[in-house]
Amino acid sequence: PLKKKKKKKKKKKKKKKKKEKKKKK
């Protein structure tokens, strides 16, 4: 029997947006 090739699922990396902290004077 022919072995079916398993497809590797590519995980999408979510880019976390870094919020710039405003420095209080």
N, C-alpha and C positions, 0 to 999 in steps of 0.2 A: 504493500500500500504506500502511496505517495504521502510524504509528510508535509503537512501544511505549514507554511512559514508564518510564524507569529509576528504580527505587526506591532512594533513598539510605539506606544502612544507618547507623543511629545507633550511634555508639560509646559504650558505657557507661564512664563514668569511675570508676575504682576509687579510693575515698577511702582514703588511707594514714593509718592511725592512728599519731599521733606519741606515742611512749613518753616519758613524763615522766621525766627523769633526776633521781634523788634525789641531792641535794647532800650529800656526806660532810663532816661537820664535822671 
